[in-house]
Amino acid sequence: MEKGKFIVFEGINGCGKGTQIISFADELMKNRDNTLFLTREPNNFDDNGKEARRILNSDGNPYVNNVEALRHFSLNRIYHNSIFGPMLEKGIDVVCDRYYHSTFSFQGAQGIENEVIAKFNKDKRIRIPDLTYIVDVPVEEAFERLGKRHGDRRQIDRGEPDRRKFDRDFQFMEKVRKNYLNLGDIVSEHLGDKSIVIIYGIGSPDQVHERIMTEYKDKF
């Protein structure tokens, strides 16, 4: 039996990956022979995932709780793999919204060294994706989209408390974006992950979707 494909979508908050994941899943499901598991990290499958989500949705300085978050993310990731790993073995495709690439990008921006992040993700139970899309847009564009999503562009500028902490600091998100753009070399060196492709995220949703499908067809 042919194994399923493990595909990850990544990018800074507001890059449009959520929209693209749905379009991608719809495209794959046009083939009636396909079965698909759509998932995300962190998730609520275990207590570590729940705690990671609590940290992400907390108010405050984006530079705090970095080591705590790293630990919860990695433990949740191991448990997550125990759920979708058997699906891949049965030929089911798995599409994941965020994976360890987010840890390198966000916790890296919080000041944790790549070597430390890699150590938490070298567990043999943590699978390397077959294909990882990084949907890239400038931070200015992402923040504009986030402002539209929440109905008030001024909330971003003022850092009002109803926003997740990572969405309120422009300079921090610039560091995250830079980490994403350098991630191909980083995860290749530390984890042997050569799955990354950068997708230009500016344009209509259909245009971005077409770029994603072109990479998929070239890969598989």
Summary of the structure (lengths in Angstrom):
residues: 220
radius of gyration: 16.9
end to end distance: 16.4
largest distance: 54.1
contacts: 695
relative contact order: 0.20
helix: 55%
strand: 12%
